[in-house]
Amino acid sequence: MAYKINDDCISCGACEAECPVSAISAGDSKFVIDDSACIDCGACAGVCPVGAPNPKD
């Protein structure tokens, strides 16, 4: 199951730098995760100051 970044994202970029497979990139209003590249490691969730990345339902 891939992670998804919710609307709490403040676009700080901490998650992008932490992703070991480069699945995270800047979107229009927040960072986004490429479902097909995400390996569900949770590294992004561990560094996000607002808890925006969460496991996708």
C-alpha positions in Angstrom: 0.0 0.0 0.0 1.5 3.3 -1.0 1.5 6.5 1.1 -0.4 9.6 0.2 0.2 13.2 1.2 -2.9 14.9 2.6 -3.9 18.6 2.5 -2.0 19.4 5.7 1.2 19.5 3.6 3.1 22.8 4.1 5.5 22.1 1.1 8.6 22.1 3.2 10.3 19.3 1.1 11.5 17.2 4.0 9.7 14.2 2.7 11.1 14.5 -0.8 14.7 14.5 0.5 14.0 11.4 2.7 12.4 9.2 0.1 14.8 6.4 -0.9 13.2 5.7 -4.2 12.5 9.4 -5.3 8.7 8.8 -5.4 7.9 12.2 -4.0 7.8 15.5 -6.0 6.4 19.0 -5.7 2.9 19.3 -7.0 0.8 22.4 -7.6 -0.2 23.1 -4.0 1.5 20.3 -2.0 4.0 17.5 -2.5 2.7 14.3 -4.1 3.7 10.6 -4.0 3.9 8.4 -7.2 1.8 5.3 -6.2 3.7 3.1 -8.7 7.1 4.1 -7.2 6.3 4.2 -3.5 7.6 1.2 -1.6 5.6 1.8 1.6 8.6 2.4 3.8 7.2 5.3 5.8 10.4 7.3 5.7 8.4 10.4 4.6 6.0 10.1 7.5 8.9 10.0 9.9 10.3 13.4 8.9 7.1 15.3 8.2 6.6 18.1 10.7 2.8 18.1 10.2 2.1 14.4 9.6 0.9 14.9 6.1 2.1 11.5 4.6 -0.2 8.6 5.6 -0.8 5.1 4.3 -3.3 5.2 1.4 -6.6 3.6 2.1 
